[in-house]
Amino acid sequence: MFYLTLESDIMNAARPAMQLKSGISTGRKAGISFPGRITTLIYEKVSKLGRRRSVSNKRHSHLSHTVGMNILMNRPTQRLLSLPKPVVVVLTFALMWFLGSLDYITGHHFALSAFYLLPICWATWAVGRGVGILLAIVGAVAWFIADSFSGFVYQHPLTPYWNALMLFVFFLVVVYLLAAFQRAHYHLEETVERRTSALQAEVKERKRLEAAKLQAERLAMVGTMAAQVAHEVRNPLGSITLNLDLIYKEIDHLADGKGHLPDEGRTLVREMRAEVRRIQRVIEDYLQFARLPKLQRQPVDLNSFLDQKLAFQSAELERANVKLRTRFDPALTTINADAEQLWQTLLNLIRNSREAMPNGGELTIGTWRDGGQALLRVTDNGKGMTGEQLHRVFEPFFTTKKEGTGLGLALVQQIVTEHGGHLECESTSGKGSTFTIYLPLGAKS
């Protein structure tokens, strides 16, 4: 805001300079003192400085998010300012000597006072305020010497001294303002770097906390699942133990010659096998849920992929008297996903829909593109779910099926979450259910 206010003041002060410009020649001939010649020189310089600052401020606004020396300068200027300090000091003093010599040669025919600011500003920005003040003194002295030896006669003998003093004060003000602006510029850079570092640290810490929270949730889920697995395994083991006792008694009866029919023994063995298979199914589903492999993302043409995979399911669906319909959006091209895990997700949903229609029905699978998301929807007209069942549908080990483990939909939700998407379910008792998978079109880490 400081240099913006300064720009406004400078531009306001520059207007009288344009009015005084026409009277420069007359003032020189008449020997005008500070209110004449020096005022004109200063206002001409201020006008140029105001225009220069206006351009610089526009460029600063355009590059406000760029940290570095490019904020107010182009590449050639940046090279000049990046020179070693001793080289800059030598070049600025040489330039000041050249301007003084040129001012002496031209005499009062050209107003070169404003050009003394070039080495002064260069040295102030590249070396420091002290060298800028020194060059301001040298510039005022050079102008005074050039003016004294030009042979121009003023009406008052102290006029050239007064002009040189005012020129030095003006140079000094410019030096202090430029040094203050440079300090503000560097302070802004430091503030941006500090806040960027703090933001990066905050993002890193947030990711760490999210990972820790996810790990804690998984551990809590594992504990819950372990208790449920123990409960699921204990019941079949009890049944197996009872059947083993009955087989033991049958062996005793056979030894005494009082054995029963062979069908009774076969029934006991079948029951034991069924219970063993149930234990295996629970353990396999548990391991699949707990040890989900890492995603192997690759571009997948979702429509073509589903069309190929569903062709192998048509025979099984026909045997279950289920009619399959597909509605693929041609606007949906490719997504970044693990094709095998995505198919496993869809296969679980198809199996659930088929089991929800024991007497047959209609199964619809469709894809849509919604902005930056790909939608995969599975709809059936089966028995549906009640409100309570819908509320618990994604809970591990919750199932409404007689032989289900309750891990299928939990696994589906986990795979979809790992892909950076989410899963929604809508269901009405007696009318069917709809599962919608939302997946990002681009890869998401």
KOLKOL-92521 format. One line per 2 residues: number of its first residue (from 1); their letters; for each residue x, y, z of C-alpha. Coordinates in nm, 4 decimals. Each point is the difference from the previous one (the first is absolute). Layout:
N
NUM) A) X/Y/Z  ...
REM end
This chain:
445
1) MF) 0.0000/0.0000/0.0000  0.2944/0.2320/0.0690
3) YL) 0.1401/-0.0027/-0.3496  -0.3506/0.0127/-0.1510
5) TL) -0.0674/0.3217/0.1977  0.3384/0.1305/-0.1111
7) ES) -0.0913/-0.0712/-0.3614  -0.3191/0.2031/0.0352
9) DI) 0.1900/0.2936/0.1519  0.2674/-0.0171/-0.2683
11) MN) -0.2526/-0.0015/-0.2828  -0.1793/0.2975/0.1554
13) AA) 0.3321/0.1850/0.0302  0.0877/-0.0835/-0.3602
15) RP) -0.2827/0.2053/-0.1460  0.1592/0.3415/0.0734
17) AM) 0.3211/-0.1262/-0.1615  -0.1772/-0.0382/-0.3323
19) QL) -0.1280/0.3578/0.0343  0.3432/0.1339/0.0872
21) KS) 0.1705/-0.1831/-0.2852  -0.0850/0.2662/-0.2556
23) GI) 0.1698/0.2689/0.2085  0.3309/-0.1770/0.0533
25) ST) 0.1922/0.1823/-0.2715  -0.1220/0.3441/0.1129
27) GR) 0.0838/-0.0792/0.3627  0.3531/-0.1023/-0.0895
29) KA) 0.0657/0.3214/-0.1876  -0.1354/0.2071/0.2863
31) GI) 0.1999/-0.1918/0.2627  -0.2937/-0.1451/0.1909
33) SF) 0.0921/-0.1292/0.3450  -0.1310/-0.3167/0.1767
35) PG) -0.3722/0.0773/-0.0462  0.0765/0.0068/-0.3716
37) RI) 0.2728/-0.2188/-0.1403  0.0499/-0.2513/0.2842
39) TT) -0.3759/-0.0318/0.0506  -0.0322/-0.0800/-0.3683
41) LI) 0.2789/-0.2559/0.0122  -0.1419/-0.1689/0.3076
43) YE) -0.3502/-0.0101/-0.1393  0.1266/-0.1435/-0.3274
45) KV) 0.1860/-0.2681/0.1915  -0.3004/-0.0663/0.2252
47) SK) -0.2240/-0.0321/-0.3046  0.2305/-0.2638/-0.1478
49) LG) 0.0299/-0.1731/0.3350  -0.3780/0.0018/0.0399
51) RR) -0.0498/-0.1616/-0.3401  0.2714/-0.2528/0.0786
53) RS) -0.1572/-0.0865/0.3349  -0.3429/-0.0296/-0.1615
55) VS) 0.1324/-0.2595/-0.2460  0.1878/-0.1767/0.2790
57) NK) -0.3095/-0.0184/0.2207  -0.2060/-0.1522/-0.2819
59) RH) 0.2720/-0.2568/-0.0568  0.0179/-0.0661/0.3758
61) SH) -0.3753/-0.0594/0.0099  0.0270/-0.2453/-0.2892
63) LS) 0.2829/-0.1926/0.1661  -0.1129/0.0268/0.3598
65) HT) 0.0275/-0.3752/0.0487  0.3596/-0.0219/-0.1323
67) VG) 0.2690/0.0028/0.2645  0.3366/0.1346/-0.1120
69) MN) 0.1612/0.2815/-0.1872  -0.2414/-0.0303/-0.2943
71) IL) -0.2683/0.1941/0.1897  0.1006/0.3435/-0.1300
73) MN) 0.2587/-0.0678/-0.2685  0.0622/-0.1848/-0.3208
75) RP) 0.2910/-0.2295/-0.0709  0.2545/0.2630/-0.1221
77) TQ) -0.0641/0.2104/0.3091  0.0255/-0.3090/0.2158
79) RL) 0.3416/-0.0758/-0.1487  0.1188/0.3520/0.0794
81) LS) -0.1188/-0.0261/0.3585  0.1576/-0.3430/0.0454
83) LP) 0.3512/0.1222/-0.0823  0.2608/-0.0062/0.2798
85) KP) -0.0193/0.3058/0.2253  0.3504/0.1318/-0.0803
87) VV) -0.0811/-0.0167/-0.3707  -0.3263/0.1884/0.0572
89) VV) 0.1814/0.2701/0.1992  0.2571/0.0504/-0.2758
91) LT) -0.2636/0.0047/-0.2745  -0.2275/0.2447/0.1828
93) FA) 0.2854/0.2427/0.0741  0.1091/-0.0243/-0.3633
95) LM) -0.3556/0.0670/-0.1153  -0.0235/0.2953/0.2383
97) WF) 0.3265/0.1429/-0.1387  -0.1312/-0.0458/-0.3549
99) LG) -0.3260/0.1821/0.0821  0.1890/0.2854/0.1656
101) SL) 0.2248/0.0338/-0.3022  -0.2973/-0.0086/-0.2350
103) DY) -0.1781/0.2609/0.2109  0.3087/0.2251/-0.0202
105) IT) 0.0304/-0.0432/-0.3781  -0.3667/0.0714/-0.0733
107) GH) -0.0128/0.2836/0.2464  -0.3497/0.1376/0.0484
109) HF) -0.1355/-0.1280/-0.3279  -0.1231/-0.3357/0.1447
111) AL) -0.1421/-0.0843/0.3437  0.1991/-0.3092/0.1037
113) SA) -0.0548/0.0234/0.3757  -0.2566/-0.2790/0.0060
115) FY) 0.2473/-0.2458/-0.1555  0.2189/0.0266/0.3093
117) LL) -0.2607/-0.2220/0.1653  0.1012/-0.2973/-0.2158
119) PI) 0.3311/-0.0785/0.1748  -0.1416/0.1115/0.3350
121) CW) -0.2967/-0.2406/-0.0155  0.2157/-0.2780/-0.1434
123) AT) 0.2548/0.0271/0.2814  -0.2693/0.0335/0.2686
125) WA) -0.1796/-0.3182/-0.1060  0.3041/-0.2128/-0.0857
127) VG) 0.2465/0.1124/0.2697  -0.1832/0.1864/0.2732
129) RG) -0.1260/0.3298/0.1300  0.3450/0.1215/0.1041
131) VG) 0.1416/-0.0179/-0.3513  -0.3196/0.1597/-0.1294
133) IL) 0.0482/0.2967/0.2337  0.3628/0.0285/-0.1094
135) LA) -0.1043/0.0045/-0.3643  -0.2673/0.2597/0.0809
137) IV) 0.2757/0.2243/0.1353  0.2194/-0.0692/-0.3019
139) GA) -0.2905/0.0676/-0.2349  -0.0833/0.3342/0.1627
141) VA) 0.3665/0.1021/-0.0037  0.0373/-0.1082/-0.3638
143) WF) -0.3024/0.2025/-0.0978  0.1307/0.3015/0.1934
145) IA) 0.3432/-0.0229/-0.1650  -0.1532/-0.0403/-0.3461
147) DS) -0.2330/0.2934/0.0657  0.2817/0.2183/0.1365
149) FS) 0.2318/-0.0577/-0.2971  -0.2752/0.0418/-0.2554
151) GF) 0.0359/0.3760/0.0211  -0.3648/0.0614/0.0764
153) VY) -0.0633/0.3112/0.2153  -0.2796/0.0036/0.2580
155) QH) -0.1671/0.3085/0.1394  0.1048/-0.0971/0.3530
157) PL) 0.3454/-0.1474/0.0801  -0.1431/-0.2555/0.2436
159) TP) -0.2458/-0.1439/-0.2506  0.2270/-0.2837/-0.1280
161) YW) 0.0799/-0.1040/0.3576  -0.3686/-0.0030/0.0862
163) NA) -0.0809/-0.1993/-0.3138  0.2722/-0.2565/0.0763
165) LM) -0.1228/-0.0329/0.3577  -0.3603/-0.0535/-0.1058
167) LF) 0.1110/-0.2519/-0.2621  0.1959/-0.1891/0.2663
169) VF) -0.3035/0.0015/0.2332  -0.2136/-0.1376/-0.2787
171) FL) 0.2581/-0.2733/-0.0758  0.0137/-0.0793/0.3704
173) VV) -0.3784/-0.0347/0.0245  0.0006/-0.2368/-0.2972
175) VY) 0.2785/-0.2077/0.1590  -0.1872/-0.0356/0.3293
177) LL) -0.3286/-0.0816/-0.1704  0.1607/-0.2600/-0.2249
179) AA) 0.1841/-0.1582/0.2956  -0.3262/-0.0120/0.1975
181) FQ) -0.1764/-0.1604/-0.2926  0.2814/-0.2547/-0.0344
183) RA) -0.0277/-0.0913/0.3688  -0.3762/-0.0404/-0.0387
185) HY) 0.0585/-0.2132/-0.3080  0.2434/-0.2314/0.1785
187) HL) -0.2242/-0.0117/0.3054  -0.2860/-0.1077/-0.2238
189) EE) 0.2184/-0.2743/-0.1484  0.0988/-0.1225/0.3453
191) TV) -0.3610/0.0081/0.1155  -0.1154/-0.1988/-0.3022
193) ER) 0.2791/-0.2556/0.0450  -0.0695/-0.0300/0.3721
195) RT) -0.3716/-0.0442/-0.0491  0.0572/-0.2440/-0.2850
197) SA) 0.2271/-0.2081/0.2217  -0.2551/0.0131/0.2802
199) LQ) -0.2750/-0.1037/-0.2394  0.2072/-0.2888/-0.1337
201) AE) 0.0741/-0.1133/0.3553  -0.3693/0.0246/0.0858
203) VK) -0.0992/-0.2018/-0.3065  0.2637/-0.2617/0.0842
205) ER) -0.1203/-0.0205/0.3590  -0.3613/-0.0246/-0.1131
207) KR) 0.0865/-0.2866/-0.2326  0.1826/-0.1729/0.2828
209) LE) -0.2997/0.0419/0.2320  -0.2374/-0.1252/-0.2695
211) AA) 0.2201/-0.3040/-0.0550  0.0139/-0.0613/0.3748
213) KL) -0.3775/0.0369/0.0250  -0.0511/-0.2409/-0.2888
215) QA) 0.2388/-0.2469/0.1622  -0.1854/0.0292/0.3312
217) ER) -0.3326/-0.0544/-0.1746  0.1370/-0.3067/-0.1758
219) LA) 0.1359/-0.1391/0.3253  -0.3359/0.0581/0.1670
221) MV) -0.1709/-0.1681/-0.2938  0.2423/-0.2920/0.0211
223) GT) -0.0816/-0.0406/0.3685  -0.3713/-0.0012/-0.0721
225) MA) 0.0466/-0.2418/-0.2860  0.2175/-0.2294/0.2095
227) AQ) -0.2738/-0.0262/0.2623  -0.2592/-0.0651/-0.2689
229) VA) 0.2195/-0.2604/-0.1706  0.0473/-0.1741/0.3328
231) HE) -0.3774/-0.0068/0.0427  -0.0561/-0.1242/-0.3558
233) VR) 0.2629/-0.2718/0.0326  -0.1113/-0.1152/0.3467
235) NP) -0.3485/-0.1047/-0.1122  0.1155/-0.2267/-0.2846
237) LG) 0.2678/-0.1486/0.2252  -0.2690/-0.0864/0.2556
239) SI) -0.2050/-0.1675/-0.2697  0.3050/-0.1918/-0.1230
241) TL) 0.0791/-0.1142/0.3556  -0.3573/-0.1250/0.0471
243) NL) 0.0096/-0.1892/-0.3292  0.3333/-0.1556/0.0937
245) DL) -0.1538/-0.1236/0.3238  -0.2864/-0.1547/-0.1943
247) IY) 0.2438/-0.1656/-0.2407  0.1945/-0.1344/0.2989
249) KE) -0.3195/-0.1553/0.1341  -0.0783/-0.1474/-0.3425
251) ID) 0.3411/-0.1632/-0.0009  -0.0786/-0.1544/0.3386
253) HL) -0.3332/-0.1274/-0.1318  0.1718/-0.1481/-0.3027
255) AD) 0.2454/-0.1748/0.2274  -0.2921/-0.1514/0.1980
257) GK) -0.1820/-0.1022/-0.3193  -0.2802/0.2539/0.0610
259) GH) 0.0914/0.2484/-0.2708  -0.2515/0.2267/-0.1692
261) LP) -0.0519/0.0500/-0.3700  0.2882/0.1508/-0.2037
263) DE) -0.2139/0.3012/-0.0936  0.0157/0.1285/0.3566
265) GR) 0.3796/0.0048/-0.0101  0.0017/0.1729/-0.3378
267) TL) -0.2334/0.2689/0.1358  0.2314/0.0682/0.2902
269) VR) 0.3016/0.0261/-0.2303  -0.1850/0.2381/-0.2343
271) EM) -0.0901/0.2252/0.2907  0.3602/0.0051/0.1132
273) RA) 0.1181/0.0897/-0.3496  -0.2557/0.2789/-0.0217
275) EV) 0.1205/0.1466/0.3275  0.3640/-0.0263/-0.1070
277) RR) -0.0828/0.1779/-0.3265  -0.1719/0.2719/0.1992
279) IQ) 0.3134/0.0518/0.2086  0.2119/0.0143/-0.3128
281) RV) -0.2323/0.2558/-0.1580  0.0085/0.2223/0.3073
283) IE) 0.3791/-0.0151/0.0227  0.0453/0.0647/-0.3728
285) DY) -0.2342/0.2986/0.0060  0.1720/0.1335/0.3103
287) LQ) 0.3469/-0.0310/-0.1544  -0.1196/0.1605/-0.3226
289) FA) -0.1419/0.2926/0.1931  0.2983/0.0387/0.2351
291) RL) 0.2710/-0.0514/-0.2642  -0.1295/0.1972/-0.2936
293) PK) 0.2861/0.0185/-0.2553  0.1446/0.3355/-0.1012
295) LQ) -0.1720/0.1641/-0.2949  0.1623/-0.0443/-0.3400
297) RQ) -0.1429/0.2989/-0.1849  -0.0083/0.0167/-0.3750
299) PV) -0.2253/0.1618/-0.2634  -0.3144/-0.2100/-0.0395
301) DL) -0.2679/0.0435/-0.2661  -0.2843/-0.0639/0.2419
303) NS) -0.2719/-0.0648/-0.2579  0.2033/-0.2502/-0.2035
305) FL) 0.1346/-0.1644/0.3152  -0.3484/-0.0548/0.1451
307) DQ) -0.1355/-0.1210/-0.3330  0.2692/-0.2688/-0.0200
309) KL) -0.0344/-0.1125/0.3613  -0.3795/-0.0085/0.0058
311) AF) -0.0024/-0.2298/-0.3008  0.1326/-0.2795/0.2261
313) QS) -0.2826/0.0582/0.2513  -0.2881/-0.0285/-0.2431
315) AE) -0.0283/-0.3800/0.0258  -0.0071/0.0009/0.3805
317) LE) -0.2583/0.2791/0.0056  -0.2190/-0.1846/-0.2498
319) RA) 0.0039/-0.3099/0.2210  -0.1216/0.2203/0.2866
321) NV) -0.2718/0.1390/-0.2305  0.1516/0.3510/0.0266
323) KL) -0.0151/0.2275/-0.3036  0.3054/0.2233/-0.0421
325) RT) -0.0251/0.3508/-0.1462  0.2924/0.2355/-0.0606
327) RF) 0.0005/0.3759/-0.0515  0.3463/0.1359/-0.0707
329) DP) 0.0653/0.3713/-0.0456  0.2064/0.0533/-0.3202
331) AL) 0.1366/0.3248/0.1479  0.1851/-0.2028/0.2629
333) TT) 0.3407/-0.0971/-0.1391  0.2695/-0.1193/0.2401
335) IN) 0.0637/0.0100/0.3738  0.3106/-0.0720/0.2057
337) AD) -0.0825/-0.3074/0.2057  0.1039/-0.3510/0.0971
339) AE) -0.2002/-0.2034/-0.2488  0.0021/-0.3265/0.1959
341) QL) -0.1088/0.1554/0.3285  -0.2632/0.2052/-0.1792
343) WQ) -0.1403/-0.3169/-0.1566  0.0033/-0.1723/0.3398
345) TL) -0.2067/0.2896/0.1325  -0.2542/-0.0285/-0.2795
347) LN) -0.0102/-0.3792/0.0311  -0.0952/0.0267/0.3685
349) LI) -0.2800/0.2430/-0.0850  -0.1273/-0.2280/-0.2801
351) RN) 0.0051/-0.3009/0.2343  -0.1951/0.1915/0.2654
353) SR) -0.2579/0.1113/-0.2582  -0.0390/-0.3540/-0.1348
355) EA) -0.0528/-0.1406/0.3501  -0.2513/0.2779/0.0722
357) MP) -0.2099/-0.1313/-0.2942  -0.0472/-0.3737/0.0786
359) NG) -0.2907/-0.0235/-0.2457  0.1732/0.1951/-0.2732
361) GE) -0.0240/0.3616/-0.0988  0.1798/0.2772/-0.1841
363) LT) 0.3532/0.1251/0.0604  0.1134/0.3312/-0.1512
365) IG) 0.3636/0.1095/-0.0138  0.0803/0.3483/-0.1314
367) TW) 0.2772/0.2569/-0.0172  -0.0177/0.3791/-0.0062
369) RD) 0.2380/0.2915/-0.0078  -0.0728/0.2796/0.2445
371) GG) 0.2592/0.2761/-0.0279  0.3269/-0.1386/0.1316
373) QA) -0.1586/-0.3222/0.1254  -0.0929/-0.3335/-0.1514
375) LL) -0.3185/-0.1619/0.1333  -0.0558/-0.3756/-0.0017
377) RV) -0.3521/-0.1035/0.0997  -0.1439/-0.3464/0.0745
379) TD) -0.3791/-0.0207/0.0350  -0.2244/-0.2994/0.0689
381) NG) -0.3720/-0.0476/0.0632  0.0430/-0.2538/0.2785
383) KG) -0.1320/-0.0052/0.3526  0.1867/0.3129/0.1082
385) MT) 0.0852/0.0963/0.3582  -0.1697/0.1608/0.2962
387) GE) 0.1175/0.3293/0.1474  0.1936/-0.1707/0.2786
389) QL) 0.1670/-0.2400/-0.2418  0.0921/0.2880/-0.2320
391) HR) 0.1565/0.1850/0.2935  0.2273/-0.2951/0.0801
393) VF) 0.0583/-0.1283/-0.3519  0.3744/0.0820/-0.0048
395) EP) 0.0789/-0.1257/0.3498  0.2426/-0.2967/0.0008
397) FF) -0.1693/-0.3335/0.0827  -0.3493/0.1433/-0.0361
399) TT) -0.2029/-0.2179/-0.2353  -0.3613/-0.0940/-0.0664
401) KK) 0.0944/-0.3216/-0.1830  0.0008/-0.3364/0.1706
403) EG) 0.3494/-0.0973/-0.1121  0.1526/0.3436/-0.0516
405) TG) 0.3064/0.1274/0.1840  -0.0921/0.3703/-0.0140
407) LG) 0.3371/0.1040/-0.1417  -0.0893/0.0383/-0.3677
409) LA) -0.1353/0.3563/0.0047  0.2599/0.1066/0.2577
411) LV) 0.2663/-0.1186/-0.2444  -0.1717/0.1857/-0.2857
413) QQ) -0.0035/0.3217/0.2000  0.3659/-0.0381/0.0932
415) IV) 0.1089/-0.0508/-0.3634  -0.2015/0.3007/-0.1155
417) TE) 0.1483/0.2151/0.2785  0.3518/-0.1079/-0.0953
419) HG) -0.0754/0.1257/-0.3532  -0.0849/0.3437/0.1400
421) GH) -0.3751/-0.0421/-0.0528  -0.3028/-0.0820/0.2093
423) LE) -0.2940/-0.2424/-0.0056  -0.3685/0.0820/0.0471
425) CE) -0.2989/-0.2304/0.0417  -0.3710/0.0606/-0.0506
427) ST) -0.2542/-0.2686/0.0774  -0.3718/-0.0448/0.0502
429) SG) -0.1404/-0.3103/0.1608  -0.1766/-0.2131/-0.2607
431) KG) 0.1146/0.2154/-0.2964  0.3740/-0.0539/-0.0282
433) ST) 0.3341/0.1678/0.0666  0.2405/0.2289/-0.1850
435) FT) 0.3724/0.0228/0.0713  0.1903/0.2941/-0.1533
437) IY) 0.3803/0.0160/-0.0118  0.1567/0.3445/-0.0441
439) LP) 0.3566/-0.0089/-0.1352  0.2310/0.2896/-0.0959
441) LG) 0.0947/0.0113/-0.3659  0.3603/0.0941/0.0805
443) AK) 0.2495/-0.1770/0.2269  -0.0278/0.1002/0.3624
445) S) 0.2742/-0.0675/0.2510
REM end
